Amino acid sequence: MQTRRTFIQNTACALGLGALTSPLNAIKPLERSSHHFSGISLSAFSLRNQMKWAYGNKRDLPMDMFGFLDYCASLELSAAELTAYFFPEPLSTAEINKVKKHAHLLGINISGGAMGNNLSFPPGSPENVEHMKYFRKWVDHYAEMGAPAVRVFAARGLPDNHTDDQIIENVIANLESALEYAEKRGVMLGLENHDFVSDIDYLLRIVKAIDSKWLGITFDSANFKDSIADPYAEMARIAPYTITAQIKVKTKANGDHVSANYSKIVNILKKANYRGYLVFEYEEKEDPLKAIPDELRKLKKLI
C-alpha cells in the first residue's frame, strides 16, 4: 500500500514534474489573533559549564537540575527550559517526578524541553533506528514532566554520500514518524534552525512539506548560514511558524557573530502574533551567573 506522500511523488514523476515534497494540506502559519509573552524562560543549556550531567556522564560540577531550577527561581523567572544533556542516564520516573514537584513548588513552569536528536539518516537504517529510540525515550520523559513542546534538530552530523535533497527527504520521513509518536504523548515538536537547517530555505521546505498540527519551529535568533547578511529578515520568515522562541546575546550576519538587537527580535515576534515564553539561551564566554541577570533585565523591559 502506498503512503499519501509516495502516491503524490509517484504521480508527479509520472507526469514529468519531479518529486514533490509538499502534500496538499501542508503546515500553514499559526493562526493567532494577537501577540502575548507569557514571561521569560531560561534554557538549562545556558549553564552547561556549571551542571553535573552531560550526555550521561557525571562531572565534578556544582549544579544539577534541581540547582538550575533554584537559580531560575532566584531570578524571579516564570519558567525554565530543560535540556536532556543534564539529566542522569538512565532517567527514572522517580527522578522525573522529583524534578516536576521541585519546579511546581518554586512556581516555575516547564516551558519546554530540548534533546540532541538526529533525523537525517535513511528511515530503517541502523543509525536511524538508534536515533529514533533516543527520540521516543526523551519524548516520553518530557511528556511525564509536563513539557508542552520539545526542541528537535533535523541533523547533527550528516550521513555519508547523501545529497542535500536526499537528507531533506530523510528528515521529512523521519519527522512524520516522530510526530505521530509525539502526538500520542501530547507533545509538540519545534524544529530548530540549527546546523543543516540554519539554511532557512531548507527549514521551511521541510516544515511546509508536513501536514501536522503538532509541528512548529523553534526560533533561534542566532543560527543562520554564513551567506546571510540580514538575520532579522530570516527571523521574520520563520516567526509565523514559531512555537518556541529562543533569544541569544548575539546573532549571525555575513558569517560573523554580532550583538543582537533584542528590541528588533521582540518586534518581529509581536508582528507574527507569537504567544508564549521568550526562552533566553546564553552561549557567551563570560561567566553566565554574572551575565545572565543583566541580559534578562533587558528582555523583561521589552515585554
Buried (B, 14 or more C-beta within 10 A) or exposed (E): EEEEBEEBBEEBEEEEEEEBBBBEEEBEEBEEEEBEBBBBBBBBBBBBEBBBBBEEEEEEBEBBBBBBBBBBBEBEBBBBBBBBBBBBEEBEEEBBEEBBEBBEEBEBBBBBBBBBBBBBBBBEEEEBEEBBEBBBBBBBBBBBBBBBBBBBBBBBEBBEEBEEEBBBBBBBBBBBBBBEBBBEBEBBBBBBBBBBBBBBEBBBBBBBBBBBEBBBBBBBBBBBBEEBEEBBEBBBBBBBBBBBBBBBBBBBBEEEBEEBBBEBBBBBBBEBBBBBBBBBBBBBEEEBEEBBEEBBEEBBEBB
